[in-house]
Amino acid sequence: MSADVVITVTCPVCQKDFDKKAKDLHDGAIVVCPGCGEKTTIRGTMFTDLLKNK
């Protein structure tokens, strides 16, 4: 499993794409859009489950 897997996240408000490391997208993590500043809380294990398949 690689801790350097990068996921492209799309802001639900401004639609800007930005990259985050999958290991940082765990349940409860807060992601801030660099475009508009919208804060999104990650729910579940959708992104970290991707690491298990690498």
PDB file with SEQRES, HELIX, SHEET and CRYST1 records, atoms N, CA, C and O in Angstrom:
SEQRES   1 A   54  MET SER ALA ASP VAL VAL ILE THR VAL THR CYS PRO VAL          
SEQRES   2 A   54  CYS GLN LYS ASP PHE ASP LYS LYS ALA LYS ASP LEU HIS          
SEQRES   3 A   54  ASP GLY ALA ILE VAL VAL CYS PRO GLY CYS GLY GLU LYS          
SEQRES   4 A   54  THR THR ILE ARG GLY THR MET PHE THR ASP LEU LEU LYS          
SEQRES   5 A   54  ASN LYS                                                      
HELIX    1 AA1 ALA A   22  ASP A   24  5                                   3    
HELIX    2 AA2 MET A   46  LYS A   52  1                                   7    
SHEET    1 AA1 2 VAL A   6  THR A  10  0                                        
SHEET    2 AA1 2 ASP A  17  LYS A  21 -1                                        
SHEET    1 AA2 2 ILE A  30  VAL A  32  0                                        
SHEET    2 AA2 2 LYS A  39  THR A  41 -1                                        
CRYST1    1.000    1.000    1.000  90.00  90.00  90.00 P 1           1          
ATOM      1  N   MET A   1       0.845  -1.172   0.000  1.00  0.00           N  
ATOM      2  CA  MET A   1       0.000   0.000   0.000  1.00  0.00           C  
ATOM      3  C   MET A   1       0.893   1.238   0.000  1.00  0.00           C  
ATOM      4  O   MET A   1       1.815   1.345   0.809  1.00  0.00           O  
ATOM      5  N   SER A   2       0.620   2.162  -0.899  1.00  0.00           N  
ATOM      6  CA  SER A   2       1.408   3.375  -1.012  1.00  0.00           C  
ATOM      7  C   SER A   2       0.700   4.531  -0.319  1.00  0.00           C  
ATOM      8  O   SER A   2      -0.473   4.798  -0.578  1.00  0.00           O  
ATOM      9  N   ALA A   3       1.417   5.209   0.559  1.00  0.00           N  
ATOM     10  CA  ALA A   3       0.834   6.347   1.267  1.00  0.00           C  
ATOM     11  C   ALA A   3       0.828   7.602   0.402  1.00  0.00           C  
ATOM     12  O   ALA A   3       0.278   8.628   0.803  1.00  0.00           O  
ATOM     13  N   ASP A   4       1.429   7.530  -0.775  1.00  0.00           N  
ATOM     14  CA  ASP A   4       1.532   8.702  -1.627  1.00  0.00           C  
ATOM     15  C   ASP A   4       0.498   8.723  -2.741  1.00  0.00           C  
ATOM     16  O   ASP A   4       0.650   9.471  -3.707  1.00  0.00           O  
ATOM     17  N   VAL A   5      -0.541   7.922  -2.627  1.00  0.00           N  
ATOM     18  CA  VAL A   5      -1.605   7.930  -3.630  1.00  0.00           C  
ATOM     19  C   VAL A   5      -2.306   9.279  -3.549  1.00  0.00           C  
ATOM     20  O   VAL A   5      -2.719   9.717  -2.475  1.00  0.00           O  
ATOM     21  N   VAL A   6      -2.435   9.936  -4.717  1.00  0.00           N  
ATOM     22  CA  VAL A   6      -3.052  11.262  -4.763  1.00  0.00           C  
ATOM     23  C   VAL A   6      -4.418  11.145  -5.420  1.00  0.00           C  
ATOM     24  O   VAL A   6      -4.568  10.509  -6.463  1.00  0.00           O  
ATOM     25  N   ILE A   7      -5.402  11.763  -4.802  1.00  0.00           N  
ATOM     26  CA  ILE A   7      -6.779  11.751  -5.288  1.00  0.00           C  
ATOM     27  C   ILE A   7      -7.151  13.163  -5.720  1.00  0.00           C  
ATOM     28  O   ILE A   7      -6.856  14.130  -5.018  1.00  0.00           O  
ATOM     29  N   THR A   8      -7.796  13.280  -6.872  1.00  0.00           N  
ATOM     30  CA  THR A   8      -8.307  14.575  -7.303  1.00  0.00           C  
ATOM     31  C   THR A   8      -9.692  14.751  -6.713  1.00  0.00           C  
ATOM     32  O   THR A   8     -10.586  13.935  -6.936  1.00  0.00           O  
ATOM     33  N   VAL A   9      -9.859  15.824  -5.959  1.00  0.00           N  
ATOM     34  CA  VAL A   9     -11.120  16.144  -5.302  1.00  0.00           C  
ATOM     35  C   VAL A   9     -11.745  17.325  -6.049  1.00  0.00           C  
ATOM     36  O   VAL A   9     -11.045  18.267  -6.420  1.00  0.00           O  
ATOM     37  N   THR A  10     -13.053  17.275  -6.266  1.00  0.00           N  
ATOM     38  CA  THR A  10     -13.764  18.386  -6.891  1.00  0.00           C  
ATOM     39  C   THR A  10     -14.608  19.079  -5.832  1.00  0.00           C  
ATOM     40  O   THR A  10     -15.421  18.442  -5.161  1.00  0.00           O  
ATOM     41  N   CYS A  11     -14.414  20.380  -5.686  1.00  0.00           N  
ATOM     42  CA  CYS A  11     -15.179  21.150  -4.712  1.00  0.00           C  
ATOM     43  C   CYS A  11     -16.659  21.124  -5.089  1.00  0.00           C  
ATOM     44  O   CYS A  11     -17.008  21.379  -6.242  1.00  0.00           O  
ATOM     45  N   PRO A  12     -17.528  20.817  -4.128  1.00  0.00           N  
ATOM     46  CA  PRO A  12     -18.965  20.779  -4.424  1.00  0.00           C  
ATOM     47  C   PRO A  12     -19.576  22.164  -4.640  1.00  0.00           C  
ATOM     48  O   PRO A  12     -20.705  22.270  -5.118  1.00  0.00           O  
ATOM     49  N   VAL A  13     -18.844  23.225  -4.293  1.00  0.00           N  
ATOM     50  CA  VAL A  13     -19.370  24.582  -4.438  1.00  0.00           C  
ATOM     51  C   VAL A  13     -18.881  25.241  -5.733  1.00  0.00           C  
ATOM     52  O   VAL A  13     -19.687  25.661  -6.563  1.00  0.00           O  
ATOM     53  N   CYS A  14     -17.541  25.329  -5.902  1.00  0.00           N  
ATOM     54  CA  CYS A  14     -17.009  26.060  -7.054  1.00  0.00           C  
ATOM     55  C   CYS A  14     -16.563  25.157  -8.201  1.00  0.00           C  
ATOM     56  O   CYS A  14     -16.203  25.637  -9.276  1.00  0.00           O  
ATOM     57  N   GLN A  15     -16.591  23.849  -7.962  1.00  0.00           N  
ATOM     58  CA  GLN A  15     -16.230  22.839  -8.974  1.00  0.00           C  
ATOM     59  C   GLN A  15     -14.743  22.825  -9.315  1.00  0.00           C  
ATOM     60  O   GLN A  15     -14.356  22.195 -10.299  1.00  0.00           O  
ATOM     61  N   LYS A  16     -13.901  23.497  -8.538  1.00  0.00           N  
ATOM     62  CA  LYS A  16     -12.452  23.477  -8.766  1.00  0.00           C  
ATOM     63  C   LYS A  16     -11.912  22.111  -8.370  1.00  0.00           C  
ATOM     64  O   LYS A  16     -12.284  21.564  -7.333  1.00  0.00           O  
ATOM     65  N   ASP A  17     -11.026  21.561  -9.208  1.00  0.00           N  
ATOM     66  CA  ASP A  17     -10.345  20.307  -8.889  1.00  0.00           C  
ATOM     67  C   ASP A  17      -9.043  20.622  -8.164  1.00  0.00           C  
ATOM     68  O   ASP A  17      -8.328  21.557  -8.524  1.00  0.00           O  
ATOM     69  N   PHE A  18      -8.743  19.827  -7.134  1.00  0.00           N  
ATOM     70  CA  PHE A  18      -7.465  19.949  -6.439  1.00  0.00           C  
ATOM     71  C   PHE A  18      -7.067  18.582  -5.925  1.00  0.00           C  
ATOM     72  O   PHE A  18      -7.915  17.712  -5.730  1.00  0.00           O  
ATOM     73  N   ASP A  19      -5.774  18.394  -5.706  1.00  0.00           N  
ATOM     74  CA  ASP A  19      -5.245  17.096  -5.306  1.00  0.00           C  
ATOM     75  C   ASP A  19      -5.002  17.031  -3.807  1.00  0.00           C  
ATOM     76  O   ASP A  19      -4.551  17.995  -3.188  1.00  0.00           O  
ATOM     77  N   LYS A  20      -5.312  15.871  -3.237  1.00  0.00           N  
ATOM     78  CA  LYS A  20      -5.047  15.585  -1.829  1.00  0.00           C  
ATOM     79  C   LYS A  20      -4.494  14.167  -1.745  1.00  0.00           C  
ATOM     80  O   LYS A  20      -4.843  13.313  -2.560  1.00  0.00           O  
ATOM     81  N   LYS A  21      -3.640  13.917  -0.768  1.00  0.00           N  
ATOM     82  CA  LYS A  21      -3.149  12.562  -0.543  1.00  0.00           C  
ATOM     83  C   LYS A  21      -4.283  11.739   0.055  1.00  0.00           C  
ATOM     84  O   LYS A  21      -4.988  12.195   0.955  1.00  0.00           O  
ATOM     85  N   ALA A  22      -4.448  10.526  -0.453  1.00  0.00           N  
ATOM     86  CA  ALA A  22      -5.534   9.660   0.009  1.00  0.00           C  
ATOM     87  C   ALA A  22      -5.452   9.410   1.506  1.00  0.00           C  
ATOM     88  O   ALA A  22      -6.481   9.291   2.170  1.00  0.00           O  
ATOM     89  N   LYS A  23      -4.246   9.328   2.044  1.00  0.00           N  
ATOM     90  CA  LYS A  23      -4.108   9.068   3.488  1.00  0.00           C  
ATOM     91  C   LYS A  23      -4.675  10.203   4.334  1.00  0.00           C  
ATOM     92  O   LYS A  23      -4.976  10.010   5.512  1.00  0.00           O  
ATOM     93  N   ASP A  24      -4.822  11.403   3.730  1.00  0.00           N  
ATOM     94  CA  ASP A  24      -5.367  12.550   4.447  1.00  0.00           C  
ATOM     95  C   ASP A  24      -6.886  12.644   4.344  1.00  0.00           C  
ATOM     96  O   ASP A  24      -7.494  13.532   4.942  1.00  0.00           O  
ATOM     97  N   LEU A  25      -7.506  11.733   3.586  1.00  0.00           N  
ATOM     98  CA  LEU A  25      -8.947  11.790   3.343  1.00  0.00           C  
ATOM     99  C   LEU A  25      -9.697  10.727   4.147  1.00  0.00           C  
ATOM    100  O   LEU A  25     -10.552  10.020   3.615  1.00  0.00           O  
ATOM    101  N   HIS A  26      -9.370  10.628   5.413  1.00  0.00           N  
ATOM    102  CA  HIS A  26     -10.009   9.652   6.303  1.00  0.00           C  
ATOM    103  C   HIS A  26     -11.329  10.201   6.833  1.00  0.00           C  
ATOM    104  O   HIS A  26     -11.600  11.397   6.725  1.00  0.00           O  
ATOM    105  N   ASP A  27     -12.135   9.332   7.398  1.00  0.00           N  
ATOM    106  CA  ASP A  27     -13.432   9.720   7.959  1.00  0.00           C  
ATOM    107  C   ASP A  27     -13.245  10.825   8.998  1.00  0.00           C  
ATOM    108  O   ASP A  27     -12.467  10.683   9.941  1.00  0.00           O  
ATOM    109  N   GLY A  28     -13.958  11.907   8.811  1.00  0.00           N  
ATOM    110  CA  GLY A  28     -13.901  13.023   9.741  1.00  0.00           C  
ATOM    111  C   GLY A  28     -12.905  14.108   9.361  1.00  0.00           C  
ATOM    112  O   GLY A  28     -12.903  15.178   9.969  1.00  0.00           O  
ATOM    113  N   ALA A  29     -12.057  13.856   8.367  1.00  0.00           N  
ATOM    114  CA  ALA A  29     -11.089  14.867   7.942  1.00  0.00           C  
ATOM    115  C   ALA A  29     -11.818  16.043   7.299  1.00  0.00           C  
ATOM    116  O   ALA A  29     -12.843  15.866   6.640  1.00  0.00           O  
ATOM    117  N   ILE A  30     -11.286  17.227   7.495  1.00  0.00           N  
ATOM    118  CA  ILE A  30     -11.854  18.426   6.881  1.00  0.00           C  
ATOM    119  C   ILE A  30     -10.935  18.865   5.748  1.00  0.00           C  
ATOM    120  O   ILE A  30      -9.737  19.072   5.946  1.00  0.00           O  
ATOM    121  N   VAL A  31     -11.512  19.004   4.561  1.00  0.00           N  
ATOM    122  CA  VAL A  31     -10.774  19.418   3.375  1.00  0.00           C  
ATOM    123  C   VAL A  31     -11.229  20.827   3.020  1.00  0.00           C  
ATOM    124  O   VAL A  31     -12.427  21.096   2.931  1.00  0.00           O  
ATOM    125  N   VAL A  32     -10.266  21.724   2.818  1.00  0.00           N  
ATOM    126  CA  VAL A  32     -10.582  23.107   2.469  1.00  0.00           C  
ATOM    127  C   VAL A  32     -10.229  23.335   1.002  1.00  0.00           C  
ATOM    128  O   VAL A  32      -9.101  23.074   0.583  1.00  0.00           O  
ATOM    129  N   CYS A  33     -11.185  23.817   0.234  1.00  0.00           N  
ATOM    130  CA  CYS A  33     -10.964  24.104  -1.177  1.00  0.00           C  
ATOM    131  C   CYS A  33     -10.019  25.294  -1.308  1.00  0.00           C  
ATOM    132  O   CYS A  33     -10.258  26.340  -0.705  1.00  0.00           O  
ATOM    133  N   PRO A  34      -8.944  25.146  -2.095  1.00  0.00           N  
ATOM    134  CA  PRO A  34      -8.031  26.277  -2.286  1.00  0.00           C  
ATOM    135  C   PRO A  34      -8.631  27.374  -3.175  1.00  0.00           C  
ATOM    136  O   PRO A  34      -8.097  28.481  -3.236  1.00  0.00           O  
ATOM    137  N   GLY A  35      -9.732  27.072  -3.860  1.00  0.00           N  
ATOM    138  CA  GLY A  35     -10.360  28.047  -4.735  1.00  0.00           C  
ATOM    139  C   GLY A  35     -11.303  28.989  -4.002  1.00  0.00           C  
ATOM    140  O   GLY A  35     -11.164  30.210  -4.081  1.00  0.00           O  
ATOM    141  N   CYS A  36     -12.272  28.405  -3.280  1.00  0.00           N  
ATOM    142  CA  CYS A  36     -13.301  29.234  -2.647  1.00  0.00           C  
ATOM    143  C   CYS A  36     -13.269  29.176  -1.121  1.00  0.00           C  
ATOM    144  O   CYS A  36     -13.969  29.947  -0.464  1.00  0.00           O  
ATOM    145  N   GLY A  37     -12.472  28.281  -0.550  1.00  0.00           N  
ATOM    146  CA  GLY A  37     -12.374  28.186   0.903  1.00  0.00           C  
ATOM    147  C   GLY A  37     -13.444  27.314   1.546  1.00  0.00           C  
ATOM    148  O   GLY A  37     -13.487  27.201   2.771  1.00  0.00           O  
ATOM    149  N   GLU A  38     -14.311  26.694   0.741  1.00  0.00           N  
ATOM    150  CA  GLU A  38     -15.358  25.811   1.275  1.00  0.00           C  
ATOM    151  C   GLU A  38     -14.727  24.668   2.057  1.00  0.00           C  
ATOM    152  O   GLU A  38     -13.774  24.040   1.594  1.00  0.00           O  
ATOM    153  N   LYS A  39     -15.261  24.403   3.239  1.00  0.00           N  
ATOM    154  CA  LYS A  39     -14.783  23.292   4.064  1.00  0.00           C  
ATOM    155  C   LYS A  39     -15.734  22.116   3.893  1.00  0.00           C  
ATOM    156  O   LYS A  39     -16.946  22.257   4.059  1.00  0.00           O  
ATOM    157  N   THR A  40     -15.181  20.962   3.563  1.00  0.00           N  
ATOM    158  CA  THR A  40     -15.958  19.750   3.385  1.00  0.00           C  
ATOM    159  C   THR A  40     -15.433  18.694   4.337  1.00  0.00           C  
ATOM    160  O   THR A  40     -14.226  18.467   4.409  1.00  0.00           O  
ATOM    161  N   THR A  41     -16.321  18.052   5.059  1.00  0.00           N  
ATOM    162  CA  THR A  41     -15.928  16.980   5.971  1.00  0.00           C  
ATOM    163  C   THR A  41     -16.080  15.647   5.255  1.00  0.00           C  
ATOM    164  O   THR A  41     -17.140  15.336   4.711  1.00  0.00           O  
ATOM    165  N   ILE A  42     -15.009  14.865   5.262  1.00  0.00           N  
ATOM    166  CA  ILE A  42     -15.030  13.542   4.639  1.00  0.00           C  
ATOM    167  C   ILE A  42     -15.821  12.603   5.538  1.00  0.00           C  
ATOM    168  O   ILE A  42     -15.601  12.553   6.748  1.00  0.00           O  
ATOM    169  N   ARG A  43     -16.737  11.868   4.939  1.00  0.00           N  
ATOM    170  CA  ARG A  43     -17.550  10.904   5.689  1.00  0.00           C  
ATOM    171  C   ARG A  43     -17.303   9.510   5.121  1.00  0.00           C  
ATOM    172  O   ARG A  43     -17.293   9.322   3.904  1.00  0.00           O  
ATOM    173  N   GLY A  44     -17.108   8.554   5.988  1.00  0.00           N  
ATOM    174  CA  GLY A  44     -16.885   7.179   5.552  1.00  0.00           C  
ATOM    175  C   GLY A  44     -15.431   6.936   5.170  1.00  0.00           C  
ATOM    176  O   GLY A  44     -14.541   7.725   5.484  1.00  0.00           O  
ATOM    177  N   THR A  45     -15.223   5.831   4.489  1.00  0.00           N  
ATOM    178  CA  THR A  45     -13.864   5.415   4.145  1.00  0.00           C  
ATOM    179  C   THR A  45     -13.654   5.318   2.636  1.00  0.00           C  
ATOM    180  O   THR A  45     -12.773   4.592   2.175  1.00  0.00           O  
ATOM    181  N   MET A  46     -14.457   6.041   1.873  1.00  0.00           N  
ATOM    182  CA  MET A  46     -14.391   5.950   0.419  1.00  0.00           C  
ATOM    183  C   MET A  46     -12.975   6.146  -0.120  1.00  0.00           C  
ATOM    184  O   MET A  46     -12.529   5.371  -0.966  1.00  0.00           O  
ATOM    185  N   PHE A  47     -12.267   7.162   0.351  1.00  0.00           N  
ATOM    186  CA  PHE A  47     -10.947   7.459  -0.195  1.00  0.00           C  
ATOM    187  C   PHE A  47      -9.875   6.540   0.370  1.00  0.00           C  
ATOM    188  O   PHE A  47      -9.008   6.080  -0.373  1.00  0.00           O  
ATOM    189  N   THR A  48      -9.917   6.263   1.678  1.00  0.00           N  
ATOM    190  CA  THR A  48      -8.890   5.411   2.255  1.00  0.00           C  
ATOM    191  C   THR A  48      -9.048   3.968   1.805  1.00  0.00           C  
ATOM    192  O   THR A  48      -8.069   3.222   1.805  1.00  0.00           O  
ATOM    193  N   ASP A  49     -10.252   3.550   1.420  1.00  0.00           N  
ATOM    194  CA  ASP A  49     -10.421   2.206   0.877  1.00  0.00           C  
ATOM    195  C   ASP A  49      -9.668   2.050  -0.436  1.00  0.00           C  
ATOM    196  O   ASP A  49      -9.255   0.944  -0.784  1.00  0.00           O  
ATOM    197  N   LEU A  50      -9.485   3.136  -1.161  1.00  0.00           N  
ATOM    198  CA  LEU A  50      -8.718   3.075  -2.405  1.00  0.00           C  
ATOM    199  C   LEU A  50      -7.284   2.657  -2.143  1.00  0.00           C  
ATOM    200  O   LEU A  50      -6.672   1.992  -2.979  1.00  0.00           O  
ATOM    201  N   LEU A  51      -6.733   3.039  -0.987  1.00  0.00           N  
ATOM    202  CA  LEU A  51      -5.360   2.671  -0.657  1.00  0.00           C  
ATOM    203  C   LEU A  51      -5.208   1.167  -0.498  1.00  0.00           C  
ATOM    204  O   LEU A  51      -4.160   0.611  -0.827  1.00  0.00           O  
ATOM    205  N   LYS A  52      -6.232   0.511  -0.002  1.00  0.00           N  
ATOM    206  CA  LYS A  52      -6.161  -0.930   0.243  1.00  0.00           C  
ATOM    207  C   LYS A  52      -6.053  -1.704  -1.062  1.00  0.00           C  
ATOM    208  O   LYS A  52      -5.567  -2.835  -1.078  1.00  0.00           O  
ATOM    209  N   ASN A  53      -6.506  -1.098  -2.157  1.00  0.00           N  
ATOM    210  CA  ASN A  53      -6.484  -1.779  -3.450  1.00  0.00           C  
ATOM    211  C   ASN A  53      -5.228  -1.473  -4.248  1.00  0.00           C  
ATOM    212  O   ASN A  53      -5.099  -1.943  -5.379  1.00  0.00           O  
ATOM    213  N   LYS A  54      -4.308  -0.712  -3.704  1.00  0.00           N  
ATOM    214  CA  LYS A  54      -3.073  -0.349  -4.414  1.00  0.00           C  
ATOM    215  C   LYS A  54      -1.957  -1.289  -4.053  1.00  0.00           C  
ATOM    216  O   LYS A  54      -0.841  -1.143  -4.551  1.00  0.00           O  
TER     217      LYS A  54                                                      
END                                                                             
